């Protein structure tokens, strides 16, 4: 009978220690004034593997996993936003280049028409044998043509610079 009582006593002590997460020690191994939770084995503190601790450990692991996933999603989102911003800037540069090319095309068309007109007048002046005063107007028009060509070259340079 005493053996059964002692067994029940030890099981009760084990249950109490097991629920508190402390290492269980049989009675009378340590002096009365020493707490058995300070027991060390080979310089290491023993860990309890009760279900409550495992549950807390799983919750901590899940929280860490959720945090890691959140950080990964944030990093991916930032990368996508950065790529979208770069694509938007490239798109805007292409639109500006298209507008400048359209302006340049218009200038070239006007220049070509003006050149044809100047060539036609020169032929007419040559056929009519007109004097230098009339030819002076033609020279002024040629200077205008040179100015327009310079403007076109400047615009071309700006377009090329914006593309690169």
Secondary structure, 3 states (H helix, E strand, C coil): CHHHHHHHHHHHHHHHHHHHCCCCCCCCCCCCCCCHHHCCECCECCCCCCHHHHHHHHHHHHHHHHHHHHHHHHHHHHHHHHHHHHHHHHHHHHHHHHHHHHHHHHHHHHHHHHHHHHHHHHHHHHHHCCCHHHHHHHHHHHHHHHHHHHHHHHHHHHHHHHHC
